[in-house]
């Protein structure tokens, strides 16, 4: 007999509604998640970029007569599109724009992150009906912003001068946010329970049991207590948990939302702890040969986060759940997604320059002085009189935009005709 989903939670006094009975059981999730992923990727070309990481590297490898410079061996994001950057808070509440999703992180070629970001921005520009000339200027701004991170002559004031308006707005909102904002956004409620529905599905009994057992471990519970300064002896209790239908490329993997109570502070509803548990799968991004990385995929993700986005890395832990590698991360109110869908001509170049700088700083902090100077020299080589950006970057973007457009239309055809199996 399969385990039946738990349709209620221990804090809710409401009886199960008829709507909950229609939510999928654990063994019936996968077809629904696959169909939902295909639908999201069919909504726009930019959404297709976010969900096609593996195809990106296949297309990149398929460019004829194309070779990329081999940058220093550093941790890279591996899936560096605009949706994976945004405000991130550290344990002390300080907020910075950093890389916020490290599922694909590996020790590899930093050029891959720059190209992936360029494709994402070029696709957003096409979706905003901007002319091709603007995309050319965006790629020049992309190269300029990235290079500034390695340029010793660039001062801090110069580096942070040109934040695009979209970034300024989201940063202002991030620093004002509280637990109430997080609860209303993520779980649509401020009560200490997770409302089941389209975003959260019920757990099987064995899933809830395994989650309870996971947080009985001192090393895991310390993720929540350390950020609050309550000490290792603090009591951590799982108030509620649910399967989280979230993301695009991650749909189909284990994903759970867990509400914790630390030393009974949740009685007033002011100190709840929301944990995101996400399965860590094999990275599609190519790694450099001969480098040493954790074999466990969850440990790989956490280690990459510590190097690329320290504010996020200190709030993450690796663990095992249901015999699978998972990453645990406490969500803070200041963690937000940077949404860049519609761009004006002026904002397009500013966004390209600023986001490339963020990625460049994530790479730069891992290099010594000699590596930074050598990589900057490589980036500035072989410029033409008509384009102030590396030739390999421009050629990659042109070819990838073409491959991506064809892949997106083919995905839409399969989705419209049901040929994708959904």
N, C-alpha and C positions, 0 to 999 in steps of 0.2 A: 504493500500500500504506500503510495507517495505521501509525503508530508503535506498536510493542508496548511494554507497560509493563515497567519494570525491576523485577523481582521480588526482587532481592537488593540488598544494600548493601555498600560496599567494606570495612566492618569486620566484617561477620558472616561467620563461617566455616561456618554451617549452610547446607545446600543448601535450595533452595526447597521448601516443603511442598506437599502436595496442596491444602491450604486456600487457599494464595496463588493457585493457578491459578483459583479461583472468584471472586476479587476483580475488580471491573469495570475494563475498560480505559477510557482517558480519554473516548472518544467515547460510552461507554455509561453515564456517570455521571448525567447529568441526570434521566432518568426515575426512577432510584433515589432521588436526592436530593429530588425533588419529592414522591415518595411518603412519604419519611421526614419531610419537613417537615409534610405534611398529618397524619401520624400524631401527631407531637409536639403540634401545635396542637389535636388532638382529645382529648388526654389530660386537660386541665382548662381551665376558663374563664380561669384566670390565665395558662396557657401560650398561650392564644389571644390575650390582650392583647399578649404579647411579640412575636407573629408578625404582628400586624395594624396596623402603623404607618400604612400608606396609608389603610386603612379608618378609622382614628381621625380623621384630618383630614377625610375625607369626611363622617363622622358629625357632627363638630364644625361644619362649614360648613352642615350641613343642619338645625341647630336653628333653628326658626322664631322670628322676633322677637328673636334673640339677638345681642348685640354684646359684644365683649370690649374692655377698655381697651387702648390702645396703649402698652405699656411702652417704656422706652428701647431703642434699637437696640443690642443686645449679642449676642454669640455665645450660642446656646442649645443644649442637647443635642439637642432635636428628637425624641428617643425616650426620654423620662425615666421609664421604669418602674423598679420596685425592683431588678430583675435587672441593671440597668445602673449600679448604684452598688455600691461595695464598697471594701475596703482596696487602696490603691495605694502602692507604694514609689517614692521618688525615687532619683536616682543615688547618693545617699549613704546609702540604706537606711532613711530615715525614712518612717514609714507613716502615712497619713491615709485617712479615708473620702472618696472623691471619685467623680465620674462616671467610669466606666471604659469606656464604649463611645460613640464619637463619630461613627458612620457617618452619622447624620442631621443633624449639626451645621450650622447656618446662622446668619447674623445675622438675628434675627427677634424675635418678641414673647415676652418671658419668661413671660407668662401661659400660653403653650402648655406649657411644662415643668411648671408648677405643676398644671395640669389633668391632664396625662398621668400625673403621679405620683399625683394624687388618684384617678384611675380605677384605677390599678394597686393601690393600697392598699385601695380599696373592694371590688375584686374579690377580693383576698386575704381580706378580712374576711368576705365572703359565703361563700367557700370554707371558712372556719373556722367557719361556722355562727354568727357573731356577730349579735346583733340589730341592727335598723336604728338604734336609738338610739345604739349604739356607733359606727356609721358617721358619724352626725351629729357626735358628739364628736371623731371622727378628723379630720373636715374642719375643725372649729374648731381642733384642734391643728395641722393642716397649715398653716392661715393664720397661726397664732401663730408657729410655727417659722420660716416663710418671712419674716415681717415682722421677726423679731428680727435677721435678718442686716442689715437696713437701719436699725435703731434705734440711734442713737448712745449712748443711755443703757444699752444692754445690755452688761454687762461680759463678758469672756472666760470667767470662771468660770460665770456664768449661762448663757452660750451652750452650753457643753459639759456641763452638769450632768446632763442626762437622757438618757444613752445607753441605749437598750433592751438587754435582756439578750442578744438575738441579735447585736447589734453588739459588745457587750463580749466575747463568746465568740470571735467571728471575729477581732477585733483581737488578742486574746491569742494565738490560734493563728498569726496572720500574722507577728507579731514573732519567733516561735520558729522559723519555717520556714527550711530550708536548700535547697541545690540538690537533695539527695537527695529531699526531700519533693516538690519540683517535678517531678523526673523520674518518681517513682513515680506521681504524680497524672496528669500529662499524657501520659507515654509508657509508663507501667506498667513501667518498668525503670530501672536506673541505669547500664546499659552504654551506651557512646557509639554507639547506633544506634536507629532507630525501628522497633519491631515492627509489621509489617503485619497488618491484621485489620479489625475492624468500624469502628474509629476512624480508621485510617490506611490509605490505599489506594496502590498502586504508581503511580509516575509514568511517563508516556510518555518516551521518550528525548529528545525535543525539549524537554519541560518541565524535565528535569534539566539539560540543556545550558544552557537559558536562566537557570536559577537559579545555576548555576556562574558564568556570565558576569556576572550581576548583582552577585555578591559580589566579582568581580574589580575592580569600580569602587571607587576610593578613597573616594568620597563615601558609598557604601553600607556598605562595610566599616567605616568610621569609627563607625557606629552601635554596633558591638560594642566597638571599641577605646576609644572615648571614655569609656564607663562604667567601664572597668577601668584607665584611666590608663596604658595601654601605649604610647600615641603612635600617630601615623598610619603609622609605619614597621612596625608589628607585622604579622606574617603571619596572614592569615585564610583558613582552609580549610573548605570545605563537607564535613562528614563524612557526612551523610546528609540526605535530604529525602523527604517524602511528601505526598500530597494529604490534607488534614485535613478530616474530616467533622465539622463543629462548628457550633454555634449553631442558630438557628431561622430568623429572618428573612434570614440571610445564606446559608442553604443554597442551592446552585446557582451561587454566585459562586466565582471562583477563591479557594482557601484552601490554604495550604501550611504545613507545619511544617518548619523547617530547623535542623539541628544544626551549630554551628560550632565549630572549634577555633582558639583564639587563641595563636599562638606555641608550639604543641605542648603546651600545658598540660593537654590532655585525656588525656594518657597515664595519669595517675593517676585520671582520672574525676572530678576535683574542680572543674574550671573550664570546664565546657561552657557553651555559649551557645545558648539555644533562641529562635529567631526565629519569630514569627507573621507570615506574609504574607497580606494580605487585600485582595481587590479592593474598590475604592471606586466605588460606583455613584451615580447621581443621587439627591439627597436628596428624600424625600417631604415633609419639613417645609417649610412656606411661609417664604420669606425676605421681608424688607422690601424694597420697591421703592426704587431709588435708592442702595442701599448697594453698596460694592465688596467683592467676595469673590474668591478665586482661582477661575478657571474650571476648572482641573484638579481633579477630585473628590478625589484623594489629597491634594493640597496644601490643599484646603478642610478635610479631616478633621484634618490635622496642625495647621493654624492654629487651628481651633476648640479642639483639645485644649490648645494652649499657653495659651489664654485661660481655658478652663473648668477644666482639670485639669493645672496646670503640672507636677506630679510625673510624669504620664504623657506630656505633650507633649514633654518633653525626651528621652524615650526612643523617639520615633517619627521616621520619615523617609518621605517620599513618593518613588515611583520608577515606572518603567514596566516591565512584564513582559508578554510576548506581546502587545504593543501595547495593553495595558490599564493604567489607573491603579491602583496598588496602594499600600497602606500597610504599612510594616515596623515591627514593634514587638518589642523584646526583652522576653521574659517573665521576671519575677523571682519568686522563691519567695513573696514577700509579696503578690503580686497574687492576690486571691481574689474569688469571687462572693459577694455577700451574698444568701442565700436566705431569703426571708420568705414562707413558704407557710401555716403554721399560726400563728395569733395568739390570745393571750388578750385579754380586754377591757383590762387594764392595759397590756400590751405594745403593743396596737394604737395607742393614743393616743401613747405614747412614740415608737413607730416613726415615726408620721406627723409628729410635731413635729421629731424629730431629722433625718430624711431631707429634710424641707422646708428645714431650716436649712442642710444641706449644699448643696442646690441654690441657696438664696438667697445663700450666700457665693460660689458660683461666678459668679452674676450680679453681685453687689455689687462684686466687685473690678474689674469693668470700667467702673463708673460713677463720675462725679465727684460731689462733694458735693451739688450742686444736683439732679442726676438722682436720687440716692438719696433725697433728701428729697421730691421730687415724686412718685416712684414709691411711697414709703411712704404718703404722703397719699392717693394714688389707691387703694391697697390697703385703707385704713381707711375709705373712703367708703361711704355707703349701707348701713350695717349695720342689721339689723332687731332688734327686741326679743327675738326668739326664736332668732336664730342669730348667733353671733359669728364670722362669716366673710363675705367678699364675696358678694353675691347672685349675681353672674355665675359664681362658682366653684361654688356649690351647684347652680345650675340646670344648668351644664355636666355635673357629675358625675351628677346624676339622669338626664338625657337620655342620656348616654353609657353608663351602666350598662344602661339599657333597650336601646339599640341594640346594644351589645356582646353582651348575652344572646341577642338574636335572631340576630345574626350567628354566634355560637358554635354555637347549635343547628342553624342551617342548614348550617354547616361540617360538623358531626357527621353530619347526614343525608346529605350528599354523600359523606362519607368512608365511612359504613357501607354505602351502596348502590353505591359505586364511581363515582358521578357526578362526582367530582373529577378523573377521568382517571388516577388512580393504579392 
